[in-house]
Amino acid sequence: MVSVTANQYAVLRGLHPAGGAIRKAIKLGHNLPGVEKLCKFGKSHQLWVSEDFYRRNKKRLKKVA
């Protein structure tokens, strides 16, 4: 498993990182593809995604950085 923030997960999914869509999906209890575990620290979320999901989509992270 690989640890990512909610914003990094949004980029992996191809969504706008500042939109808050992932945080809203977490709040409403929606199913998030690739997420195996979810931890909350104050107002931020740490998502543990499968290594396969991360490997397939990590190219998107490099485009933003």
C-alpha positions in Angstrom: 0.0 0.0 0.0 1.1 3.6 -0.7 0.1 6.6 1.4 -1.2 9.7 -0.4 -3.1 12.8 0.6 -6.6 13.6 -0.6 -5.2 16.1 -3.1 -2.6 13.7 -4.5 -5.4 11.1 -4.9 -7.5 13.6 -6.8 -4.6 14.1 -9.2 -4.2 10.3 -9.6 -7.8 10.1 -10.5 -7.6 13.0 -13.0 -9.6 15.5 -10.9 -8.7 19.1 -9.9 -6.7 18.9 -6.7 -8.2 22.0 -5.1 -11.8 21.2 -5.8 -12.5 19.2 -2.7 -14.3 16.5 -4.5 -12.4 13.7 -2.8 -13.0 15.2 0.7 -16.7 15.4 -0.1 -16.8 11.8 -1.4 -15.1 10.7 1.8 -17.7 12.6 3.9 -20.6 11.1 2.0 -19.2 7.6 2.2 -18.7 7.0 -1.5 -16.6 4.2 -2.8 -13.1 5.4 -3.9 -11.4 3.1 -6.4 -8.0 1.9 -5.4 -8.3 3.0 -1.7 -7.7 0.2 0.8 -7.6 2.2 4.0 -8.5 5.7 5.1 -7.2 7.7 8.1 -8.2 11.1 9.3 -5.9 13.6 11.1 -7.7 16.7 12.1 -9.1 18.1 8.9 -6.8 16.2 6.6 -7.1 12.7 5.2 -4.5 10.1 4.5 -5.5 7.5 1.9 -3.7 4.2 1.5 -4.1 3.1 -2.1 -3.1 -0.2 -3.7 0.3 -0.3 -5.3 -1.2 -1.4 -8.6 -3.5 1.6 -8.7 -0.6 3.9 -7.8 1.7 2.4 -10.5 -0.9 2.8 -13.2 -1.6 6.4 -12.4 1.6 7.9 -11.1 2.4 9.6 -14.4 -0.3 12.2 -13.6 1.5 13.2 -10.4 4.6 14.2 -12.3 2.6 16.4 -14.7 1.4 18.6 -11.9 4.7 18.9 -10.0 
